């Protein structure tokens, strides 16, 4: 497939589900203040040597450290790079059996900077990032709310609690000479917009097109920080529980060869996005039973994919 982008791209091998540049892009919505971008880039610089290609936990560490650096510098009195490692270590040093005290500090900083929770308006992306980081239910409340016979879950450790403990240990052994010697990827704050003739959400056994609330087919997908939406030709913008910002970015990287943290606009013939039902690293062409090439080709199977596409076209 041929892509047209506002940004020059280089061939990038998509190998794992987690990548420092990708995680940075998920924390950098275009609506965030410049002080937030500086905090994310400094947090990434301090964490650049973590096991980004193998583990998921560095993503929680990155969001926690970004939020703490923002809380300490959003007033503009100093830059995130000027915050001493000893100060960060002291702020993160908490007993393992309680939520970190930085939760209240970050909450106040977001509120005072206009990025906090407001019940009268739509939550800001920064508030949603913070809410996910210190969520003690990790999405479990939604299940009990749908069933009368399910007892509401008790709060458990938040991702931020575990991240604070890891960061405290990291900074306890952090070499002083390393503070200022390494660089993180330069990731811009801005949306990724993909227009495609066909957009498909792919599970292990199915493929479906995206549709708006009026059942019009969506041909445009937009990712801005942690949020992913789709838009139909009539201009209706909709979210979808199977549409995930990281998976969209990885799908674009596979289709275009661009970095997964690329910004700008792309035009594709087809965009295959792994569903949230699949592991984050899933490649639809490998993990979907209809798209996967058989190990032992079967006579007569060659036109199955085209027949499926023809069936989808007839149902539009």
HUZI-V283435 format. One record per pair of residues at least 6 apart in sequence whose C-alpha atoms are under 7 Angstrom apart, sorted by the first residue. I is the first residue (numbers start at 0). GAP is how many residues later the second one is. If there is no record, write none. Layout:
BEGIN
[[I:GAP] [I:GAP]]
END
This chain:
BEGIN
[[0:254] [0:267] [0:268] [1:266] [2:253] [2:263] [2:264] [2:265] [3:262] [3:263] [4:259] [4:260] [4:261] [5:258] [5:259] [6:257] [8:249] [9:247] [9:248] [10:246] [10:247] [11:245] [11:246] [11:247] [13:239] [13:240] [15:37] [15:265] [16:263] [16:264] [17:34] [17:35] [17:38] [18:33] [18:34] [19:32] [20:164] [20:166] [20:240] [21:238] [21:239] [22:36] [23:16] [23:163] [24:162] [24:200] [24:236] [25:199] [25:200] [26:198] [26:199] [27:9] [27:161] [27:197] [28:96] [28:160] [28:161] [28:195] [28:196] [29:159] [29:160] [29:161] [29:194] [34:35] [34:39] [35:34] [37:42] [38:27] [38:30] [38:31] [38:41] [39:26] [40:143] [41:38] [41:39] [42:19] [42:22] [42:23] [43:18] [43:140] [44:137] [44:138] [44:139] [47:136] [49:8] [51:6] [59:73] [59:99] [59:100] [59:103] [60:102] [60:106] [63:69] [63:96] [63:99] [66:39] [67:38] [68:11] [70:34] [70:35] [70:38] [72:6] [72:7] [84:86] [88:79] [88:82] [88:83] [90:11] [91:8] [91:72] [91:73] [91:76] [92:72] [92:75] [93:6] [95:69] [98:62] [99:61] [106:9] [109:6] [110:6] [114:9] [114:11] [114:12] [115:8] [115:11] [116:6] [116:10] [132:25] [132:26] [132:27] [133:24] [133:25] [133:26] [134:23] [135:19] [135:20] [135:21] [135:22] [136:18] [136:19] [139:13] [140:11] [140:12] [143:6] [143:7] [143:8] [186:74] [189:34] [189:73] [190:31] [190:32] [190:33] [190:72] [190:73] [191:30] [191:31] [191:32] [191:70] [191:71] [191:72] [191:73] [192:28] [192:29] [192:30] [192:71] [192:72] [192:73] [193:26] [193:27] [193:28] [193:71] [193:72] [193:73] [194:24] [194:25] [194:26] [194:71] [194:72] [194:73] [195:23] [195:24] [195:71] [195:72] [195:73] [195:74] [195:75] [196:22] [196:71] [196:72] [196:73] [197:21] [197:71] [197:72] [197:73] [198:10] [198:11] [198:20] [198:71] [198:72] [198:73] [199:7] [199:8] [199:9] [199:10] [199:71] [199:72] [199:73] [200:6] [200:7] [200:8] [200:71] [200:72] [200:73] [200:74] [201:6] [201:70] [201:71] [201:72] [201:73] [201:82] [201:86] [202:71] [202:72] [202:74] [202:75] [202:85] [203:83] [203:84] [203:85] [204:83] [204:84] [209:7] [209:8] [210:6] [210:7] [211:6] [211:20] [211:24] [211:25] [211:26] [215:16] [216:15] [217:12] [217:13] [217:14] [217:15] [218:12] [218:13] [219:10] [219:11] [219:12] [220:8] [220:9] [220:10] [221:6] [221:7] [221:8] [222:6] [222:22] [225:19] [226:18] [227:11] [227:15] [227:16] [227:17] [228:8] [228:9] [228:10] [229:7] [229:8] [229:9] [230:6] [230:7] [241:33] [241:34] [242:32] [242:33] [243:32] [246:26] [246:27] [246:33] [247:25] [248:11] [248:12] [249:10] [250:20] [250:21] [250:22] [252:6] [252:7] [271:12] [272:11] [273:8] [273:9] [273:10] [284:6] [284:7] [285:6] [289:15]]
END
